Amino acid sequence: MPHHPPARRLRRNIRVRWGWLIGTAAATSIASAQPAPALSPIVVTATRTERTVDDAPVRTEVVGRDEIERTRAVTLKDALENVPGLQLREVHGKSGYEVTLQGMTSDQVLVLVDGLPITASTGSTVDISQYLLSAVDRVEVVKGASSAQYGSAAIGGVINVITRPIQPGFSGQVTVDAGSRGSQDVSSWPTRKHGQFLLEGGSDTLRARLSGDAVKDAGFAVNPDGWARQGDAVERQQVALRLAWHPSRSGEVWAEAGTYAEDDEQRYTTYVPPNEVLQRKTEEITRDRIASGARWTFENGVSVQAKGVAEGYDSESIEYAGGAAGSRRNAEMRMRHLTLQTDLPAWAGQLWQFGADVHEDTLDQTVNGVPELDGNGRAKRSSNELFVQNDIVLGDDWELLLGARYQDDSDFGGHLAPKASLKANVYSSGDWRGVLRASVGQGYRVPNLKERHYRFDHSSIGYVVIGDPNLKPESSDSVQLGGTFDFGPAVKVDANLFYNRVKDLIQIDQDNGVPVNGITEYRYENVGRARTQGLETAVRWQATPSLTLQAAYTRTDTEDLETGLELTRRPKDIARIGLDWAAAPGTQVSVRGRYQSSELVNTATQGRSPAFGTVDATVNQQFGHGLTGFLGVSNLFDRQRDFADANDFGPLSGRLIYLGVTYAFGKPTP
């Protein structure tokens, strides 16, 4: 193995070139089953500096643009469905989905767009169905509290959506598709319609991109002629404009403005003796987001960057009973976030990084015009955070990443969380390589405004969820130990052991409801001490030049250390399989399978949701001149939950068959 001085090796592996290196990263992911590219993709989430995924000291999983287009993902939820060990579940009482990692809830997973937070959309979690994908380059996933780069809400991990770098020249892409659920459709064909566009281009110095998505789903019902719908009617639209100025290869200034709108309708019945009362709930959501940033690398190698976001999230929900309007709830959330970062040039085998984050949230909520929160209907919190990180190269094969983050919260005071990661190149010979990684870190999350003050009123069907102002912050210790092994160019194996121990875990269990005037009230609670631990494994095999297979299995064990019982809504076993086959020139067949074991739903009754499995299949056919047609089936074998069983949280939607076309035109300037 050739020898390089540590400082030189560090400069070779770590390049702080904002956007330029990102442009080489678009193709591949751990979740993708295509042949490995010559260059592994660049990732930024774990360390906030560009590293190849193979060289990153913190384990990072990536869903690339190729995988998004191959599986015809429409929302962020769709893009994440095949990430090993990741669990997707419906947001309680809402028309969306949330994500859990390593047995840690969605409240403990930080969701970012280009490194900047996105407002929690309901309860205390980000609804990952509310982000559409026209401008997305890739999605990076870091599991556990292993990075000092992120503060509150990153206790369980980070999901970072990276948008496409704008290329000079002129290019664009348009996609339209439509689908049906067969006998469960509640409207004429198609029951689901989707359109997407992207236009971008410009000169070497000044560039612009306009992107947009629209999805309209009429919903579905087991009995389409009846009133009740098991699947909500949802319309989503998203538009964004981004401008970028590149005065030189050393710097960039960018700004983006975007808006998201959603209209939902739920239909259900409630038995009020002696009759069934027809009820429905509507919700209108808007999210307006403005973000901007700049970076500059000086001749001495010092790199400075700053970026910020201002976001407003508004929701109006109305409940109707028997055709008459009932309660009208309005919630207004405002989020401001600014991050600053300085990277010093490599010196003596070390790369120092310093940064600061300033964050503020406000929440206003009324019901029928009457304030529903303490303090005249408004709640507010802010935090100031500092982080430092030093990446140390120890010879040719060892790398040590040390970091710490200090958070000063307006409501909960200060807290210091240290982190450490170690990477070792244990073997390298031609196409054979072995890399071990270990991470230890402390996580810390203050309860957000919704968990302390929010009131989710679904009293029309018998329950409400109420925030608890007396909640304490969660803290955790996280350990990750694993490795990645390349057995020649054809086989790649990944394995990781994880252990998370949480103090003052915040959650809601179905058995802590208290009846009040005929309505069951559920409250957020600190359950004391809990732990999650397990094993994640994945393998990818390039069986032939035209056939790639992949498989992944995650085993998760959880325990409430106060009661000795397992935690609710955490399946022990999650498996993924995938196949990509170039069946003919221009013809790509992709199959994705998922399995999830049973999960505990109620600790009092020991009620469990049964195990389930689903399979998706997609065929993409290129017709030349930028035209691609596709045909897909989601939930091929029509595995659907038993809606009469309150404990069944299996797949909500049955089989969906869809077809569409994509047209790409123009080309970027080389």
RORONU-634299 format. One record per residue (C-alpha): residue in one letter; chain; x, y, z. Coordinates in steps of 0.05 Angstrom, whole numbers, plus 5000, padded with zeros to 4 digits. Example, Ala and Ser with C-alpha at 12.3 -4.5 7.8 and 13.67 -1.06 7.14 Angstrom:
BEGIN
 code unit   px   py   pz
    A    A 5246 4910 5156
    S    A 5273 4979 5143
END
This chain:
BEGIN
 code unit   px   py   pz
    M    A 5000 5000 5000
    P    A 5030 5068 4981
    H    A 5048 5114 5038
    H    A 5022 5185 5042
    P    A 5037 5235 5098
    P    A 4974 5244 5142
    A    A 4963 5317 5123
    R    A 4969 5302 5049
    R    A 4923 5242 5055
    L    A 4872 5284 5092
    R    A 4874 5338 5038
    R    A 4865 5284 4986
    N    A 4803 5253 5020
    I    A 4769 5315 5047
    R    A 4753 5368 4996
    V    A 4712 5428 5017
    R    A 4684 5445 4949
    W    A 4611 5463 4958
    G    A 4567 5438 4901
    W    A 4623 5419 4853
    L    A 4636 5351 4883
    I    A 4563 5341 4898
    G    A 4551 5340 4823
    T    A 4588 5273 4819
    A    A 4545 5241 4872
    A    A 4478 5234 4837
    A    A 4480 5161 4818
    T    A 4484 5109 4873
    S    A 4460 5088 4941
    I    A 4465 5032 4991
    A    A 4391 5023 4978
    S    A 4404 5020 4903
    A    A 4417 4955 4868
    Q    A 4453 4980 4806
    P    A 4526 4964 4791
    A    A 4574 5004 4834
    P    A 4600 5067 4799
    A    A 4673 5081 4790
    L    A 4670 5136 4843
    S    A 4630 5126 4906
    P    A 4580 5182 4920
    I    A 4597 5243 4961
    V    A 4560 5251 5027
    V    A 4558 5312 5073
    T    A 4510 5296 5130
    A    A 4554 5262 5182
    T    A 4611 5313 5183
    R    A 4584 5373 5143
    T    A 4643 5366 5096
    E    A 4643 5329 5030
    R    A 4669 5258 5036
    T    A 4660 5196 4994
    V    A 4612 5148 5027
    D    A 4668 5096 5032
    D    A 4715 5145 5066
    A    A 4665 5177 5114
    P    A 4684 5162 5187
    V    A 4610 5158 5207
    R    A 4566 5106 5174
    T    A 4520 5138 5123
    E    A 4466 5106 5080
    V    A 4445 5139 5015
    V    A 4384 5136 4970
    G    A 4408 5163 4903
    R    A 4371 5196 4846
    D    A 4375 5132 4804
    E    A 4338 5094 4859
    I    A 4285 5148 4865
    E    A 4272 5146 4790
    R    A 4278 5070 4784
    T    A 4224 5058 4837
    R    A 4183 5119 4816
    A    A 4181 5149 4885
    V    A 4134 5209 4891
    T    A 4144 5232 4963
    L    A 4201 5228 5013
    K    A 4162 5172 5046
    D    A 4166 5131 4981
    A    A 4241 5145 4974
    L    A 4256 5119 5044
    E    A 4214 5055 5040
    N    A 4273 5010 5021
    V    A 4326 5037 5070
    P    A 4347 4977 5113
    G    A 4318 4977 5183
    L    A 4278 5040 5174
    Q    A 4205 5036 5196
    L    A 4150 5078 5165
    R    A 4083 5086 5201
    E    A 4022 5131 5195
    V    A 4018 5195 5234
    H    A 3963 5182 5284
    G    A 3897 5211 5259
    K    A 3930 5246 5200
    S    A 3940 5234 5125
    G    A 4015 5224 5128
    Y    A 4074 5182 5150
    E    A 4131 5187 5201
    V    A 4197 5149 5206
    T    A 4232 5112 5262
    L    A 4305 5090 5265
    Q    A 4336 5036 5309
    G    A 4274 5035 5353
    M    A 4277 5110 5364
    T    A 4213 5148 5348
    S    A 4201 5199 5294
    D    A 4204 5254 5347
    Q    A 4277 5236 5357
    V    A 4296 5236 5283
    L    A 4318 5302 5253
    V    A 4295 5314 5181
    L    A 4334 5366 5141
    V    A 4333 5396 5072
    D    A 4403 5415 5049
    G    A 4425 5414 5122
    L    A 4369 5460 5146
    P    A 4310 5437 5189
    I    A 4239 5429 5166
    T    A 4180 5446 5211
    A    A 4148 5388 5249
    S    A 4081 5382 5215
    T    A 4037 5346 5266
    G    A 4042 5325 5338
    S    A 4117 5331 5344
    T    A 4140 5296 5282
    V    A 4156 5313 5210
    D    A 4106 5284 5161
    I    A 4153 5256 5107
    S    A 4095 5251 5058
    Q    A 4096 5327 5055
    Y    A 4161 5333 5016
    L    A 4159 5318 4941
    L    A 4220 5299 4900
    S    A 4226 5337 4835
    A    A 4290 5374 4856
    V    A 4320 5320 4901
    D    A 4389 5292 4884
    R    A 4395 5242 4941
    V    A 4374 5227 5013
    E    A 4427 5213 5066
    V    A 4412 5174 5130
    V    A 4456 5174 5192
    K    A 4431 5130 5248
    G    A 4442 5141 5322
    A    A 4470 5201 5361
    S    A 4538 5195 5329
    S    A 4549 5264 5298
    A    A 4564 5329 5335
    Q    A 4537 5368 5276
    Y    A 4465 5367 5298
    G    A 4430 5383 5362
    S    A 4360 5373 5390
    A    A 4317 5322 5354
    A    A 4377 5284 5326
    I    A 4378 5236 5384
    G    A 4357 5177 5340
    G    A 4390 5199 5275
    V    A 4388 5247 5217
    I    A 4353 5245 5149
    N    A 4382 5298 5103
    V    A 4349 5312 5035
    I    A 4401 5339 4987
    T    A 4374 5378 4927
    R    A 4406 5374 4858
    P    A 4463 5421 4842
    I    A 4442 5468 4785
    Q    A 4482 5455 4722
    P    A 4498 5508 4669
    G    A 4467 5503 4600
    F    A 4393 5486 4596
    S    A 4356 5422 4614
    G    A 4290 5399 4641
    Q    A 4247 5340 4657
    V    A 4172 5327 4658
    T    A 4137 5267 4688
    V    A 4063 5249 4689
    D    A 4032 5185 4716
    A    A 3965 5158 4739
    G    A 3941 5098 4779
    S    A 3883 5057 4804
    R    A 3867 5013 4865
    G    A 3815 4973 4827
    S    A 3752 4955 4866
    Q    A 3770 5003 4923
    D    A 3771 5066 4879
    V    A 3721 5118 4901
    S    A 3726 5158 4837
    S    A 3730 5144 4763
    W    A 3798 5124 4735
    P    A 3850 5148 4753
    T    A 3843 5151 4828
    R    A 3914 5178 4835
    K    A 3945 5230 4789
    H    A 4016 5257 4793
    G    A 4055 5309 4754
    Q    A 4126 5335 4762
    F    A 4171 5383 4726
    L    A 4241 5413 4731
    L    A 4273 5468 4689
    E    A 4344 5491 4702
    G    A 4403 5524 4670
    G    A 4445 5586 4662
    S    A 4517 5607 4654
    D    A 4579 5585 4691
    T    A 4567 5640 4742
    L    A 4491 5651 4746
    R    A 4441 5594 4746
    A    A 4368 5583 4763
    R    A 4320 5524 4774
    L    A 4244 5521 4776
    S    A 4213 5456 4801
    G    A 4144 5432 4819
    D    A 4102 5372 4838
    A    A 4027 5358 4843
    V    A 3993 5296 4870
    K    A 3918 5285 4874
    D    A 3893 5221 4907
    A    A 3818 5212 4914
    G    A 3827 5161 4969
    F    A 3798 5092 4974
    A    A 3746 5051 5011
    V    A 3732 4977 5025
    N    A 3661 4994 5006
    P    A 3665 5051 4954
    D    A 3590 5060 4955
    G    A 3590 5076 5030
    W    A 3607 5140 5066
    A    A 3669 5119 5104
    R    A 3737 5120 5070
    Q    A 3795 5080 5097
    G    A 3842 5121 5053
    D    A 3838 5196 5057
    A    A 3829 5242 4998
    V    A 3894 5283 4992
    E    A 3919 5337 4945
    R    A 3991 5361 4949
    Q    A 4027 5415 4910
    Q    A 4099 5439 4916
    V    A 4136 5493 4877
    A    A 4206 5520 4888
    L    A 4252 5571 4854
    R    A 4327 5569 4867
    L    A 4380 5618 4844
    A    A 4455 5606 4849
    W    A 4514 5652 4836
    H    A 4583 5622 4827
    P    A 4633 5679 4824
    S    A 4689 5628 4823
    R    A 4703 5555 4839
    S    A 4719 5579 4909
    G    A 4651 5607 4926
    E    A 4576 5605 4917
    V    A 4516 5646 4939
    W    A 4446 5615 4933
    A    A 4375 5630 4952
    E    A 4311 5589 4947
    A    A 4237 5604 4957
    G    A 4185 5550 4958
    T    A 4114 5536 4978
    Y    A 4075 5473 4995
    A    A 4000 5465 4999
    E    A 3957 5406 5020
    D    A 3882 5392 5025
    D    A 3858 5331 5062
    E    A 3790 5300 5074
    Q    A 3775 5243 5122
    R    A 3708 5208 5123
    Y    A 3684 5163 5180
    T    A 3623 5144 5221
    T    A 3611 5146 5296
    Y    A 3556 5108 5330
    V    A 3512 5154 5372
    P    A 3454 5111 5396
    P    A 3411 5095 5360
    N    A 3444 5119 5295
    E    A 3510 5120 5258
    V    A 3530 5193 5249
    L    A 3565 5211 5184
    Q    A 3627 5252 5200
    R    A 3685 5282 5163
    K    A 3746 5324 5177
    T    A 3781 5371 5129
    E    A 3850 5402 5136
    E    A 3884 5456 5095
    I    A 3959 5462 5103
    T    A 4009 5511 5074
    R    A 4084 5514 5084
    D    A 4123 5574 5058
    R    A 4199 5567 5061
    I    A 4255 5615 5045
    A    A 4327 5592 5051
    S    A 4393 5621 5030
    G    A 4467 5609 5040
    A    A 4538 5626 5019
    R    A 4605 5593 5024
    W    A 4676 5615 5007
    T    A 4743 5579 5009
    F    A 4802 5626 5016
    E    A 4871 5617 4985
    N    A 4899 5594 5053
    G    A 4849 5537 5054
    V    A 4801 5565 5106
    S    A 4729 5553 5086
    V    A 4670 5593 5114
    Q    A 4597 5581 5102
    A    A 4531 5608 5128
    K    A 4460 5588 5113
    G    A 4392 5600 5142
    V    A 4318 5586 5134
    A    A 4253 5620 5152
    E    A 4191 5576 5148
    G    A 4118 5585 5163
    Y    A 4071 5526 5172
    D    A 3996 5539 5177
    S    A 3941 5488 5187
    E    A 3865 5496 5190
    S    A 3823 5435 5207
    I    A 3747 5432 5211
    E    A 3705 5375 5238
    Y    A 3635 5362 5211
    A    A 3581 5318 5241
    G    A 3517 5303 5203
    G    A 3535 5357 5153
    A    A 3542 5412 5205
    A    A 3610 5445 5219
    G    A 3637 5434 5288
    S    A 3704 5456 5317
    R    A 3752 5497 5274
    R    A 3825 5492 5295
    N    A 3879 5538 5269
    A    A 3952 5527 5283
    E    A 4008 5573 5261
    M    A 4081 5553 5268
    R    A 4141 5595 5253
    M    A 4213 5570 5250
    R    A 4277 5609 5241
    H    A 4346 5576 5237
    L    A 4416 5602 5223
    T    A 4479 5560 5219
    L    A 4551 5584 5213
    Q    A 4611 5540 5200
    T    A 4686 5548 5192
    D    A 4733 5493 5168
    L    A 4807 5502 5177
    P    A 4857 5473 5126
    A    A 4889 5406 5141
    W    A 4947 5415 5190
    A    A 4989 5360 5222
    G    A 4939 5307 5201
    Q    A 4880 5345 5231
    L    A 4820 5382 5205
    W    A 4786 5428 5254
    Q    A 4715 5452 5246
    F    A 4677 5503 5287
    G    A 4604 5523 5282
    A    A 4543 5553 5313
    D    A 4468 5545 5305
    V    A 4414 5594 5326
    H    A 4342 5568 5326
    E    A 4273 5595 5344
    D    A 4203 5564 5342
    T    A 4136 5595 5356
    L    A 4067 5562 5359
    D    A 3999 5597 5358
    Q    A 3936 5556 5364
    T    A 3862 5572 5370
    V    A 3797 5532 5369
    N    A 3736 5570 5343
    G    A 3777 5634 5353
    V    A 3792 5620 5426
    P    A 3866 5611 5446
    E    A 3881 5540 5464
    L    A 3952 5547 5491
    D    A 3978 5579 5554
    G    A 4002 5651 5545
    N    A 3945 5677 5503
    G    A 3950 5619 5454
    R    A 4025 5627 5438
    A    A 4085 5585 5457
    K    A 4157 5601 5440
    R    A 4226 5572 5449
    S    A 4296 5587 5424
    S    A 4364 5555 5429
    N    A 4436 5575 5416
    E    A 4485 5519 5401
    L    A 4560 5513 5390
    F    A 4597 5453 5360
    V    A 4669 5435 5349
    Q    A 4698 5376 5312
    N    A 4768 5351 5298
    D    A 4781 5299 5245
    I    A 4848 5266 5260
    V    A 4884 5219 5211
    L    A 4927 5169 5249
    G    A 4973 5141 5196
    D    A 4948 5112 5131
    D    A 4891 5069 5157
    W    A 4862 5100 5221
    E    A 4819 5161 5229
    L    A 4791 5190 5293
    L    A 4733 5240 5293
    L    A 4723 5278 5359
    G    A 4667 5327 5370
    A    A 4624 5362 5422
    R    A 4560 5403 5420
    Y    A 4536 5453 5472
    Q    A 4463 5473 5472
    D    A 4433 5530 5511
    D    A 4357 5526 5509
    S    A 4311 5583 5531
    D    A 4267 5535 5571
    F    A 4316 5481 5594
    G    A 4384 5513 5601
    G    A 4451 5486 5578
    H    A 4475 5416 5560
    L    A 4541 5389 5532
    A    A 4541 5326 5488
    P    A 4608 5295 5467
    K    A 4617 5248 5407
    A    A 4673 5204 5381
    S    A 4680 5161 5319
    L    A 4736 5116 5295
    K    A 4747 5088 5225
    A    A 4798 5035 5207
    N    A 4818 5008 5139
    V    A 4831 4937 5160
    Y    A 4843 4908 5091
    S    A 4855 4933 5021
    S    A 4879 4894 4961
    G    A 4854 4910 4891
    D    A 4778 4907 4892
    W    A 4777 4875 4961
    R    A 4768 4922 5020
    G    A 4748 4920 5093
    V    A 4729 4981 5135
    L    A 4709 4981 5208
    R    A 4672 5039 5241
    A    A 4655 5053 5314
    S    A 4617 5112 5343
    V    A 4599 5133 5413
    G    A 4557 5194 5427
    Q    A 4509 5227 5475
    G    A 4442 5251 5449
    Y    A 4399 5306 5479
    R    A 4330 5329 5458
    V    A 4286 5381 5491
    P    A 4211 5369 5483
    N    A 4186 5415 5428
    L    A 4128 5463 5433
    K    A 4077 5414 5406
    E    A 4095 5360 5457
    R    A 4087 5410 5513
    H    A 4029 5453 5488
    Y    A 3995 5422 5428
    R    A 3924 5396 5431
    F    A 3904 5346 5378
    D    A 3828 5342 5384
    H    A 3794 5283 5352
    S    A 3737 5282 5402
    S    A 3687 5268 5347
    I    A 3714 5197 5346
    G    A 3728 5193 5420
    Y    A 3798 5218 5437
    V    A 3844 5278 5444
    V    A 3920 5282 5451
    I    A 3945 5336 5498
    G    A 4015 5364 5507
    D    A 4048 5362 5575
    P    A 4082 5426 5598
    N    A 4120 5388 5652
    L    A 4159 5343 5604
    K    A 4234 5337 5616
    P    A 4287 5333 5561
    E    A 4307 5265 5535
    S    A 4380 5244 5537
    S    A 4414 5182 5509
    D    A 4479 5144 5501
    S    A 4488 5115 5431
    V    A 4539 5062 5409
    Q    A 4548 5039 5337
    L    A 4598 4985 5316
    G    A 4603 4955 5247
    G    A 4639 4947 5182
    T    A 4633 4948 5107
    F    A 4667 4894 5066
    D    A 4677 4892 4990
    F    A 4691 4822 4965
    G    A 4715 4842 4896
    P    A 4671 4885 4851
    A    A 4610 4839 4856
    V    A 4594 4832 4930
    K    A 4587 4885 4984
    V    A 4568 4868 5056
    D    A 4549 4917 5111
    A    A 4537 4899 5184
    N    A 4526 4944 5245
    L    A 4511 4932 5318
    F    A 4474 4988 5354
    Y    A 4456 5004 5426
    N    A 4416 5064 5449
    R    A 4400 5078 5522
    V    A 4350 5133 5534
    K    A 4332 5171 5597
    D    A 4265 5206 5604
    L    A 4239 5177 5538
    I    A 4178 5215 5514
    Q    A 4121 5176 5482
    I    A 4047 5161 5482
    D    A 4021 5091 5496
    Q    A 3949 5070 5482
    D    A 3939 5046 5553
    N    A 3952 5113 5587
    G    A 3886 5145 5564
    V    A 3842 5176 5618
    P    A 3766 5182 5605
    V    A 3741 5254 5614
    N    A 3668 5267 5599
    G    A 3664 5208 5552
    I    A 3728 5228 5514
    T    A 3794 5191 5524
    E    A 3852 5239 5537
    Y    A 3922 5217 5519
    R    A 3983 5256 5542
    Y    A 4056 5255 5525
    E    A 4096 5225 5582
    N    A 4168 5213 5603
    V    A 4170 5138 5612
    G    A 4235 5138 5651
    R    A 4291 5095 5623
    A    A 4289 5054 5559
    R    A 4338 5019 5513
    T    A 4340 4996 5441
    Q    A 4392 4950 5413
    G    A 4402 4905 5353
    L    A 4437 4886 5289
    E    A 4432 4914 5219
    T    A 4458 4875 5160
    A    A 4456 4886 5084
    V    A 4487 4852 5024
    R    A 4490 4871 4951
    W    A 4510 4822 4897
    Q    A 4524 4840 4824
    A    A 4505 4770 4800
    T    A 4514 4786 4726
    P    A 4527 4851 4687
    S    A 4451 4857 4679
    L    A 4426 4830 4746
    T    A 4436 4858 4815
    L    A 4408 4829 4879
    Q    A 4405 4859 4948
    A    A 4379 4838 5016
    A    A 4378 4870 5086
    Y    A 4356 4847 5155
    T    A 4349 4886 5219
    R    A 4336 4856 5288
    T    A 4314 4906 5342
    D    A 4303 4892 5415
    T    A 4271 4945 5459
    E    A 4255 4950 5533
    D    A 4223 4999 5580
    L    A 4274 4992 5636
    E    A 4223 5016 5688
    T    A 4172 4960 5673
    G    A 4213 4908 5636
    L    A 4163 4910 5579
    E    A 4180 4921 5506
    L    A 4165 4989 5476
    T    A 4104 4996 5433
    R    A 4104 5002 5357
    R    A 4175 4974 5348
    P    A 4176 4910 5307
    K    A 4232 4862 5324
    D    A 4247 4841 5252
    I    A 4249 4882 5188
    A    A 4275 4853 5123
    R    A 4285 4882 5053
    I    A 4300 4848 4987
    G    A 4312 4879 4919
    L    A 4324 4859 4847
    D    A 4345 4901 4787
    W    A 4348 4868 4719
    A    A 4366 4898 4652
    A    A 4319 4852 4615
    A    A 4334 4882 4547
    P    A 4367 4944 4518
    G    A 4330 5003 4549
    T    A 4287 4957 4593
    Q    A 4297 4958 4669
    V    A 4257 4913 4716
    S    A 4259 4929 4790
    V    A 4228 4891 4848
    R    A 4228 4912 4921
    G    A 4202 4868 4977
    R    A 4192 4885 5050
    Y    A 4175 4845 5113
    Q    A 4158 4869 5182
    S    A 4145 4825 5242
    S    A 4089 4835 5292
    E    A 4093 4894 5339
    L    A 4065 4909 5408
    V    A 4009 4961 5405
    N    A 3982 4962 5476
    T    A 4022 4944 5538
    A    A 3959 4935 5581
    T    A 3924 4885 5536
    Q    A 3987 4859 5501
    G    A 3951 4872 5436
    R    A 3997 4864 5375
    S    A 3994 4884 5303
    P    A 4006 4823 5259
    A    A 4067 4812 5214
    F    A 4062 4831 5141
    G    A 4100 4832 5076
    T    A 4093 4872 5012
    V    A 4124 4871 4943
    D    A 4130 4928 4892
    A    A 4150 4920 4819
    T    A 4167 4972 4766
    V    A 4186 4967 4693
    N    A 4221 5026 4660
    Q    A 4227 5027 4585
    Q    A 4270 5077 4547
    F    A 4244 5098 4479
    G    A 4302 5144 4460
    H    A 4306 5219 4453
    G    A 4297 5228 4528
    L    A 4230 5191 4531
    T    A 4219 5136 4584
    G    A 4154 5100 4598
    F    A 4140 5062 4662
    L    A 4090 5013 4691
    G    A 4088 4996 4765
    V    A 4050 4958 4818
    S    A 4054 4977 4892
    N    A 4034 4922 4941
    L    A 4032 4870 4886
    F    A 3998 4816 4928
    D    A 3946 4864 4957
    R    A 3965 4855 5030
    Q    A 3919 4901 5069
    R    A 3903 4908 5143
    D    A 3839 4884 5176
    F    A 3803 4950 5187
    A    A 3757 4917 5239
    D    A 3818 4901 5283
    A    A 3841 4964 5321
    N    A 3909 4931 5334
    D    A 3924 4918 5260
    F    A 3974 4970 5234
    G    A 3991 4932 5170
    P    A 3991 4965 5102
    L    A 3936 5017 5096
    S    A 3930 5016 5020
    G    A 3920 4954 4978
    R    A 3946 4943 4908
    L    A 3959 5005 4866
    I    A 3973 4998 4791
    Y    A 4002 5059 4756
    L    A 4033 5079 4690
    G    A 4068 5141 4666
    V    A 4119 5174 4623
    T    A 4181 5218 4634
    Y    A 4211 5264 4582
    A    A 4280 5295 4593
    F    A 4304 5349 4546
    G    A 4365 5393 4536
    K    A 4431 5378 4570
    P    A 4477 5413 4619
    T    A 4539 5447 4592
    P    A 4600 5402 4603
END
